[in-house]
Amino acid sequence: MRGIDLTKGSLGKHIKRIAIPSSVGFLFMTLFNVVDTIYTGFISTEAVAGISLSFPIFFILISLGTGFSTGLTALISHSIGAKKPQKGWEYAYDAFKINLLIILITTILGVKITPHIFRLMNASGAAYDYGVTYIVVILYGSFFFIINAFLRGILAAEGDTSSYRDFLIIGFFTNIFLDYLFTIIFKWGTFGVAFATVVIQVFGSVYLVYKLKNSKLMKYFSVDVFKKEEKLYLEILKQGIPSSLNMMTIALGTFVINYFVTRHGGSQAMAAYGMAMRVEQLMLLPTIGINIAVLTIVGQNFGALNFERIHKVYTKSLAYGIFIMTFAMFIIFPFARYFMYIFSREKHVVEYGVQYLRIESFTFNTYVFLNVALAVLQGLKKPGFSLVIGIYRQFALPVIVFYLFADVMGLGVRGVWYGILVINWSAVLITLRYLKVQLAKVEEGMYKS
């Protein structure tokens, strides 16, 4: 078990060892998207708006892979903590079969309904054409996106986030070349941007399989996994479905945001929102790394019935995250305009983006509270609440609050930005209360054990 045991040793070191490579990896994933946005900007503002409109559909694809990936991480890390790594491989095998079914459904259904979804978001003209072209190519490459998330989930369960980081770094630099080749030299438009992304995901699948084959966890693999009669589908679905649906609510929420932003600000506001989100994602990267660290460490310690370490990793991770995100606020607020200049010099686009970034900087710490709390719950095999709070935060309340702020109060696009701020902080209060109750129940159950 040496090298993958997170039930012993310094929690601070474990968090850093997992979170830093993960955050660096997602930094390059975000920079990957920034490069896509920059090259798309060379095509036209309508092309940027089209890709921004395609984000909810793309995010549904990512949420399917990531949701089951985090669920798989929780199950395998629990098996490792309970000193039953062979069972972790049984989870992996059944999860792989579930992923194949998801890929089939995603590709066929996604390609068919994409044009209708764009029309529901008021997309038209060149933005519609660019957006549909981009996302259809991505959907045809869905196999590689979902399989890469699956492989990442297995590696993360043993605390290996470096392999996925390395893939993302290599992918970033490759993307600079391929985007230039396909959009500037070949002039393939948004088709070229999407095709470059799929090519890089193919490379990622090969690389991650190689890393898994040579991982420490691999020594516990046995061909008996394929012969087991016990089916673990129900446990996998119980962990994966709420996580995936929670992430899908983010896509649903983006549909709602896109609707109100396009309605009140048109394609310029929509383009600004897409650009500003890239900047925001950069600032929020540490919360993603901390989230993965908390999930893995809590999973292993829950398997080992070590409540004290679960509580400590929760409080220590919150402290790290709040410190980092408060620092990020002091970067974004005064320099928002300069960040927007990276993407555009169009006056109205920049102004919409500056508005968004300055208001949303006050939501940064909400993502720390929400991500850490939901990661703890997932590690404790209690992922259901994530879906409840996701629906509340991404759909139920936004429909009401955005309409109230943007339409009734006449704040327009600015009302959407204020709405996100209010909704996020209310979700934090609800989530922290729920987590407190669940931690008390888990502690009581462990002591009885």
Secondary structure, DSSP 4 states (H G I P E B T S, - for coil): -TTS--SSS-HHHHHHHHHHHHHHHHHHHHHHHHHHHHHHHHH-HHHHHHHHHHHHHHHHHHHHHHHHHHHHHHHHHHHHHTT-HHHHHHHHHHHHHHHHHHHHHHHHHHHHHHHHHHHHTT--HHHHHHHHHHHHHHHHTHHHHHHHHHHHHHHHHTT--HHHHHHHHHHHHHHHHHHIIIIIIS--HHHHHHHHHHHHHHHHHHHHHHHHHTSGGGGG--GGGGG-----HHHHHHHHHHHHHHHHHHHHHHHHHHHHHHHHHHHHHHHHHHHHHHHHHHHHHHHHHHHHHHHHHHHHHHHTT-HHHHHHHHHHHHHHHHHHHHHHHHHHHHHHHHHHHTT---HHHHHHHHHHHHHHGGGHHHHHHHHHHHHHHHHTT--HHHHHHHHIIIIIHHHHHHIIIIIIS--THHHHHHHHHHHHHHHHHHHHHHHHHHHHHHHHHHHH-
